[in-house]
Amino acid sequence: MREIFDHRTVEVGTKKPYHVTLCILKDNEAIVAEGVSICSNSDQYNRKIGNRMARGRAHKALREQRSYNPIRSSLWEALFLPFRFKGMYFPFNGGQSG
């Protein structure tokens, strides 16, 4: 199982930017689970904490074999995120995110 991390800074209007961390779990090049950590614009960004939260959510989704913890619709729409859950599970080994 390989872990891949992606860090993005998303600006919404004139507010302080959001920091989004994505942890992708791959098995034989197929995405099996993803975890997302979104740092509120009122929080102090810390990459290690974002990695730990995203990794934990990805492993929880894989372990429980289900997607969980939906992202608030207003935040999801404002950030133009390609995912709707903080922990996402892809039951078919060749599944793609999104």
DSSP file (Angstrom, degrees, kcal/mol; ACC not computed):
  #  RESIDUE AA STRUCTURE BP1 BP2  ACC     N-H-->O    O-->H-N    N-H-->O    O-->H-N    TCO  KAPPA ALPHA  PHI   PSI    X-CA   Y-CA   Z-CA
    1    1 A M              0   0    0      0, 0.0     2,-0.4     0, 0.0    26,-0.2   0.000 360.0 360.0 360.0 127.3    0.0    0.0    0.0
    2    2 A R  E     -A   26   0A   0     24,-2.8    24,-2.7     2,-0.0     2,-0.5  -0.886 360.0-148.6-110.6 137.8    1.5    3.3   -1.1
    3    3 A E  E     -A   25   0A   0     -2,-0.4     2,-0.4    22,-0.2    22,-0.2  -0.900  13.3-173.8-105.2 130.0    0.6    6.7    0.5
    4    4 A I  E     -A   24   0A   0     20,-2.3    20,-3.1    -2,-0.5     2,-0.4  -0.990   7.8-156.4-124.6 131.4    0.7    9.8   -1.7
    5    5 A F  E     -A   23   0A   0     -2,-0.4     2,-0.4    18,-0.2    18,-0.2  -0.864   8.3-173.5-110.3 141.6    0.2   13.3   -0.3
    6    6 A D  E     -A   22   0A   0     16,-2.3    16,-2.8    -2,-0.4     2,-0.4  -0.999   6.2-162.5-132.7 129.4   -1.0   16.4   -2.1
    7    7 A H  E     +A   21   0A   0     -2,-0.4     2,-0.4    14,-0.2    14,-0.2  -0.944  11.9 178.4-115.8 131.2   -1.1   19.8   -0.5
    8    8 A R  E     -A   20   0A   0     12,-2.9    12,-3.1    -2,-0.4     2,-0.5  -0.979  22.0-148.8-133.3 145.8   -3.2   22.7   -2.0
    9    9 A T  E     -A   19   0A   0     -2,-0.4     2,-0.5    10,-0.2    10,-0.2  -0.968  19.2-167.4-111.1 123.9   -3.8   26.3   -1.0
   10   10 A V  E     -A   18   0A   0      8,-2.8     8,-2.9    -2,-0.5     2,-0.4  -0.952   6.4-154.0-118.6 121.1   -7.2   27.5   -2.1
   11   11 A E        -     0   0    0     -2,-0.5     2,-0.5     6,-0.2     5,-0.1  -0.797   8.7-172.3 -95.7 133.0   -8.2   31.1   -2.0
   12   12 A V    >   -     0   0    0     -2,-0.4     3,-1.3     3,-0.3    67,-0.1  -0.949  56.7 -53.3-125.8 109.2  -11.8   32.1   -1.6
   13   13 A G  T 3  S-     0   0    0     -2,-0.5    -1,-0.0     1,-0.2     0, 0.0  -0.337 106.3 -34.3  62.7-138.9  -12.6   35.8   -1.9
   14   14 A T  T 3  S+     0   0    0     -3,-0.1    -1,-0.2     2,-0.0    -3,-0.0   0.376 107.3 110.7 -99.8   3.2  -10.6   38.1    0.3
   15   15 A K  S <  S-     0   0    0     -3,-1.3    -3,-0.3     1,-0.1     3,-0.1  -0.272  85.0 -82.0 -73.4 163.6  -10.3   35.7    3.2
   16   16 A K        -     0   0    0     25,-0.1    -4,-0.2     1,-0.1    -1,-0.1  -0.394  63.6 -96.4 -58.3 141.3   -7.1   34.0    4.4
   17   17 A P        -     0   0    0      0, 0.0     2,-0.3     0, 0.0    -6,-0.2  -0.210  29.9-123.4 -67.5 153.7   -6.6   30.9    2.1
   18   18 A Y  E     -A   10   0A   0     -8,-2.9    -8,-2.8    -3,-0.1     2,-0.5  -0.714  17.8-141.8 -88.7 146.2   -7.7   27.4    3.1
   19   19 A H  E     -AB   9  39A   0     20,-1.1    20,-3.3    -2,-0.3     2,-0.5  -0.961  17.2-167.3-111.1 124.7   -5.0   24.7    3.2
   20   20 A V  E     -AB   8  38A   0    -12,-3.1   -12,-2.9    -2,-0.5     2,-0.4  -0.947   4.2-167.3-116.3 128.9   -6.2   21.3    1.9
   21   21 A T  E     -AB   7  37A   0     16,-2.9    16,-2.6    -2,-0.5     2,-0.4  -0.964   4.1-167.0-115.7 131.7   -4.2   18.1    2.4
   22   22 A L  E     -AB   6  36A   0    -16,-2.8   -16,-2.3    -2,-0.4     2,-0.5  -0.971   5.4-164.2-119.7 130.5   -5.1   14.9    0.5
   23   23 A C  E     -AB   5  35A   0     12,-2.8    12,-2.3    -2,-0.4     2,-0.5  -0.973   9.5-164.7-113.4 120.9   -3.8   11.4    1.3
   24   24 A I  E     -AB   4  34A   0    -20,-3.1   -20,-2.3    -2,-0.5     2,-0.6  -0.911   6.3-154.0-107.6 127.9   -4.3    8.9   -1.5
   25   25 A L  E     -AB   3  33A   0      8,-3.2     7,-2.9    -2,-0.5     8,-1.2  -0.907  17.3-172.4-101.7 122.0   -3.9    5.2   -0.7
   26   26 A K  E     -AB   2  31A   0    -24,-2.7   -24,-2.8    -2,-0.6     2,-0.4  -0.911  15.5-171.5-117.7 141.9   -2.9    3.1   -3.8
   27   27 A D  E >  S- B   0  30A   0      3,-2.5     3,-1.5    -2,-0.4    -2,-0.0  -0.962  83.8 -16.5-130.0 113.1   -2.6   -0.6   -4.2
   28   28 A N  T 3  S-     0   0    0     -2,-0.4    -1,-0.1     1,-0.3     3,-0.1   0.927 127.9 -55.4  55.3  47.1   -1.1   -1.7   -7.5
   29   29 A E  T 3  S+     0   0    0      1,-0.2     2,-0.4   -27,-0.0    -1,-0.3   0.421 114.2 117.3  68.0   1.4   -1.7    1.8   -9.0
   30   30 A A  E <   -B   27   0A   0     -3,-1.5    -3,-2.5    66,-0.0     2,-0.5  -0.845  69.6-122.5 -98.0 135.0   -5.4    1.6   -8.2
   31   31 A I  E     +B   26   0A   0     64,-0.8    -5,-0.2    -2,-0.4    64,-0.2  -0.633  35.8 169.4 -74.3 123.6   -6.8    4.2   -5.7
   32   32 A V  E     -     0   0A   0     -7,-2.9    58,-2.4    -2,-0.5     2,-0.3   0.677  62.1  -2.5-108.4 -24.4   -8.5    2.3   -2.9
   33   33 A A  E     -BC  25  89A   0     -8,-1.2    -8,-3.2    56,-0.2    -1,-0.4  -0.983  55.0-159.5-162.6 155.9   -9.1    5.2   -0.4
   34   34 A E  E     -BC  24  88A   0     54,-2.3    54,-3.1    -2,-0.3     2,-0.4  -0.989   3.8-161.4-138.7 149.0   -8.5    8.9    0.2
   35   35 A G  E     -BC  23  87A   0    -12,-2.3   -12,-2.8    -2,-0.3     2,-0.4  -0.983   8.3-158.4-129.9 144.6   -8.5   11.1    3.2
   36   36 A V  E     -B   22   0A   0     50,-2.9     2,-0.4    -2,-0.4   -14,-0.2  -0.963   8.6-170.7-127.6 138.5   -8.8   14.9    3.3
   37   37 A S  E     -B   21   0A   0    -16,-2.6   -16,-2.9    -2,-0.4     2,-0.6  -0.997   7.5-166.3-125.1 127.1   -7.8   17.5    5.9
   38   38 A I  E     -B   20   0A   0     -2,-0.4     2,-0.7   -18,-0.2   -18,-0.2  -0.957  11.0-148.1-117.0 118.4   -9.1   21.1    5.5
   39   39 A C  E     -B   19   0A   0    -20,-3.3   -20,-1.1    -2,-0.6     6,-0.1  -0.752  22.8-126.3 -86.0 118.8   -7.4   23.7    7.6
   40   40 A S    >   -     0   0    0     -2,-0.7     3,-1.7   -22,-0.2   -21,-0.0  -0.228  18.7-116.9 -59.6 151.8   -9.9   26.4    8.4
   41   41 A N  T 3  S+     0   0    0      1,-0.3    -1,-0.1   -25,-0.1   -25,-0.1   0.562 116.9  57.5 -71.8  -3.8   -8.8   29.9    7.5
   42   42 A S  T 3  S+     0   0    0      2,-0.1    -1,-0.3   -26,-0.0     2,-0.2   0.491  95.7  82.8 -98.2  -5.2   -8.9   30.7   11.3
   43   43 A D  S <  S-     0   0    0     -3,-1.7     2,-0.6     1,-0.0    -4,-0.0  -0.588  86.5-111.5 -94.4 158.1   -6.4   27.9   12.1
   44   44 A Q        -     0   0    0     -2,-0.2     2,-0.1     1,-0.0    -4,-0.1  -0.819  40.6-120.0 -86.1 121.2   -2.6   28.1   11.9
   45   45 A Y        +     0   0    0     -2,-0.6     2,-0.4    -6,-0.1    -1,-0.0  -0.386  34.6 176.8 -66.8 134.8   -1.6   25.7    9.1
   46   46 A N     >  -     0   0    0      1,-0.1     4,-2.4    -2,-0.1     3,-0.2  -0.922  19.6-157.1-140.7 112.4    0.7   22.9   10.0
   47   47 A R  H  > S+     0   0    0     -2,-0.4     4,-2.7     1,-0.2     5,-0.2   0.871  92.8  53.4 -59.3 -41.4    1.7   20.4    7.3
   48   48 A K  H  > S+     0   0    0      2,-0.2     4,-2.4     1,-0.2    -1,-0.2   0.902 110.6  46.7 -63.1 -41.1    2.5   17.5    9.7
   49   49 A I  H  > S+     0   0    0      2,-0.2     4,-2.6     1,-0.2     5,-0.2   0.920 112.4  50.6 -66.9 -42.9   -0.9   17.8   11.4
   50   50 A G  H  X S+     0   0    0     -4,-2.4     4,-2.5     1,-0.2     5,-0.2   0.912 111.4  48.4 -59.6 -43.7   -2.7   18.0    8.0
   51   51 A N  H  X S+     0   0    0     -4,-2.7     4,-2.8     2,-0.2     5,-0.2   0.928 111.9  49.3 -60.9 -46.0   -0.8   14.8    6.9
   52   52 A R  H  X S+     0   0    0     -4,-2.4     4,-2.3     1,-0.2    -2,-0.2   0.911 113.7  45.4 -62.9 -43.3   -1.6   13.0   10.1
   53   53 A M  H  X S+     0   0    0     -4,-2.6     4,-2.1     2,-0.2    -1,-0.2   0.934 115.5  45.9 -67.3 -45.7   -5.4   13.8    9.8
   54   54 A A  H  X S+     0   0    0     -4,-2.5     4,-2.3    -5,-0.2   -31,-0.2   0.913 114.0  49.4 -64.3 -42.6   -5.6   13.0    6.1
   55   55 A R  H  X S+     0   0    0     -4,-2.8     4,-2.5    -5,-0.2     5,-0.2   0.928 110.9  49.8 -61.5 -45.8   -3.7    9.7    6.6
   56   56 A G  H  X S+     0   0    0     -4,-2.3     4,-2.1    -5,-0.2    -1,-0.2   0.891 111.5  48.4 -61.1 -40.6   -5.9    8.7    9.5
   57   57 A R  H  X S+     0   0    0     -4,-2.1     4,-2.3     2,-0.2    -1,-0.2   0.882 111.2  50.1 -68.7 -38.6   -9.1    9.4    7.5
   58   58 A A  H  X S+     0   0    0     -4,-2.3     4,-2.1     2,-0.2    -2,-0.2   0.932 113.3  45.5 -64.5 -45.2   -7.9    7.5    4.5
   59   59 A H  H  X S+     0   0    0     -4,-2.5     4,-2.9     1,-0.2    -2,-0.2   0.865 111.7  52.5 -67.9 -35.0   -6.9    4.4    6.6
   60   60 A K  H  X S+     0   0    0     -4,-2.1     4,-2.9    -5,-0.2     5,-0.2   0.923 109.1  49.6 -65.2 -43.2  -10.2    4.6    8.5
   61   61 A A  H  X>S+     0   0    0     -4,-2.3     5,-1.5     1,-0.2     4,-0.8   0.902 114.9  44.9 -61.5 -40.7  -12.2    4.7    5.2
   62   62 A L  H  <5S+     0   0    0     -4,-2.1    -2,-0.2     2,-0.2    -1,-0.2   0.928 114.7  47.7 -68.0 -45.6  -10.2    1.6    4.0
   63   63 A R  H  <5S+     0   0    0     -4,-2.9    -2,-0.2     1,-0.2    -1,-0.2   0.909 120.4  36.8 -62.7 -44.0  -10.5   -0.2    7.3
   64   64 A E  H  <5S-     0   0    0     -4,-2.9    -1,-0.2     2,-0.2    -2,-0.2   0.535 102.1-135.4 -87.4  -7.0  -14.3    0.4    7.6
   65   65 A Q  T  <5 +     0   0    0     -4,-0.8     2,-0.3    -5,-0.2    -3,-0.2   0.904  69.0  93.1  52.5  48.9  -14.8    0.0    3.8
   66   66 A R  S   <S-     0   0    0     -5,-1.5     2,-0.3    -6,-0.2    -2,-0.2  -0.981  76.5-111.5-160.2 155.3  -17.0    3.1    3.5
   67   67 A S        +     0   0    0     -2,-0.3     2,-0.3    22,-0.2    21,-0.2  -0.680  46.1 169.5 -85.2 147.3  -16.9    6.8    2.8
   68   68 A Y  E     +D   87   0A   0     19,-2.4    19,-1.7    -2,-0.3    18,-0.7  -0.944  35.7  45.2-152.5 169.8  -17.7    9.0    5.8
   69   69 A N  E     -     0   0A   0     -2,-0.3    17,-2.4    16,-0.2    -1,-0.2   0.976  69.8-140.2  57.6  71.6  -17.8   12.5    7.3
   70   70 A P  E     -D   85   0A   0      0, 0.0     2,-0.3     0, 0.0    15,-0.3  -0.273  15.2-116.5 -61.0 144.5  -19.3   14.6    4.5
   71   71 A I        -     0   0    0     13,-3.1     5,-0.1     1,-0.1    -2,-0.0  -0.656  42.5 -93.6 -79.3 134.2  -17.8   18.0    3.8
   72   72 A R     >  -     0   0    0     -2,-0.3     4,-2.8     1,-0.1     3,-0.3  -0.209  33.6-128.3 -48.8 133.6  -20.3   20.8    4.5
   73   73 A S  H  > S+     0   0    0      1,-0.2     4,-2.6     2,-0.2     5,-0.2   0.860 106.0  53.2 -59.1 -38.5  -21.9   21.6    1.2
   74   74 A S  H  > S+     0   0    0      2,-0.2     4,-2.0     1,-0.2    -1,-0.2   0.902 113.3  43.3 -65.8 -39.4  -21.2   25.4    1.4
   75   75 A L  H  > S+     0   0    0     -3,-0.3     4,-2.3     2,-0.2    -2,-0.2   0.914 113.2  52.3 -69.4 -42.9  -17.5   24.8    2.1
   76   76 A W  H  X>S+     0   0    0     -4,-2.8     5,-1.5     1,-0.2     4,-0.7   0.921 113.4  43.8 -59.0 -45.3  -17.3   22.1   -0.7
   77   77 A E  H  <5S+     0   0    0     -4,-2.6     3,-0.4    -5,-0.2    -1,-0.2   0.879 113.1  51.3 -69.1 -37.7  -18.9   24.5   -3.2
   78   78 A A  H  <5S+     0   0    0     -4,-2.0    -1,-0.2     1,-0.2    -2,-0.2   0.863 115.1  41.7 -67.9 -35.7  -16.7   27.4   -2.1
   79   79 A L  H  <5S-     0   0    0     -4,-2.3    -1,-0.2    -5,-0.1    -2,-0.2   0.510 100.4-132.4 -91.5  -4.6  -13.5   25.5   -2.4
   80   80 A F  T  <5 -     0   0    0     -4,-0.7    -3,-0.2    -3,-0.4    -4,-0.1   0.913  39.4-179.2  53.8  46.5  -14.4   23.7   -5.7
   81   81 A L      < -     0   0    0     -5,-1.5    -1,-0.2    -6,-0.2    -2,-0.0  -0.552  32.2-142.3 -80.5 140.8  -13.2   20.4   -4.2
   82   82 A P  S    S+     0   0    0      0, 0.0     2,-0.3     0, 0.0    -1,-0.1   0.274  83.3  61.1 -84.5  13.5  -13.5   17.2   -6.4
   83   83 A F        -     0   0    0     -7,-0.1    -2,-0.1     1,-0.1     3,-0.0  -0.974  58.7-161.8-139.4 152.1  -14.5   15.1   -3.3
   84   84 A R  S    S+     0   0    0     -2,-0.3   -13,-3.1   -14,-0.1     2,-0.3   0.512  72.3  59.5-111.6  -9.1  -17.5   15.3   -0.9
   85   85 A F  E     - D   0  70A   0    -15,-0.3   -16,-0.2     1,-0.1     3,-0.2  -0.897  67.5-139.2-123.4 151.0  -16.2   13.2    2.0
   86   86 A K  E    S+     0   0A   0    -17,-2.4   -50,-2.9   -18,-0.7     2,-0.4   0.745 103.1  35.4 -77.5 -23.4  -13.3   13.6    4.4
   87   87 A G  E    S-CD  35  68A   0    -19,-1.7   -19,-2.4   -52,-0.2     2,-0.4  -0.983  79.1-174.3-129.5 120.9  -12.7    9.9    4.2
   88   88 A M  E     -C   34   0A   0    -54,-3.1   -54,-2.3    -2,-0.4     2,-0.4  -0.946   8.2-163.3-123.1 136.9  -13.5    8.1    0.9
   89   89 A Y  E     -C   33   0A   0     -2,-0.4   -56,-0.2   -56,-0.2   -22,-0.2  -0.948   6.1-160.0-118.5 136.2  -13.5    4.4    0.0
   90   90 A F        -     0   0    0    -58,-2.4     5,-0.2    -2,-0.4     7,-0.0  -0.905   5.4-167.0-116.3 100.2  -13.4    2.9   -3.5
   91   91 A P        +     0   0    0      0, 0.0     2,-0.5     0, 0.0    -1,-0.1   0.701  68.9  71.7 -66.5 -21.8  -14.6   -0.7   -3.3
   92   92 A F  S >  S-     0   0    0      1,-0.1     3,-3.1   -61,-0.1   -61,-0.0  -0.850  82.0-134.7-100.4 128.7  -13.5   -1.7   -6.7
   93   93 A N  T 3  S+     0   0    0     -2,-0.5   -66,-0.2     1,-0.3    -1,-0.1   0.692 106.2  47.6 -57.3 -21.8   -9.7   -2.1   -7.0
   94   94 A G  T 3  S+     0   0    0    -64,-0.1    -1,-0.3     2,-0.1   -63,-0.1   0.259  87.1 135.1 -99.6  12.5   -9.7   -0.2  -10.3
   95   95 A G    <   -     0   0    0     -3,-3.1   -64,-0.8    -5,-0.2     2,-0.3  -0.169  43.2-146.7 -64.8 152.7  -11.9    2.6   -9.0
   96   96 A Q        -     0   0    0    -66,-0.1    -4,-0.1   -64,-0.1     2,-0.1  -0.876  20.3-110.0-115.7 151.7  -11.1    6.3   -9.6
   97   97 A S              0   0    0     -2,-0.3   -14,-0.1     1,-0.2    -7,-0.0  -0.371 360.0 360.0 -75.4 159.5  -11.8    9.2   -7.3
   98   98 A G              0   0    0     -2,-0.1    -1,-0.2     0, 0.0   -15,-0.0   0.432 360.0 360.0 104.8 360.0  -14.4   11.7   -8.0
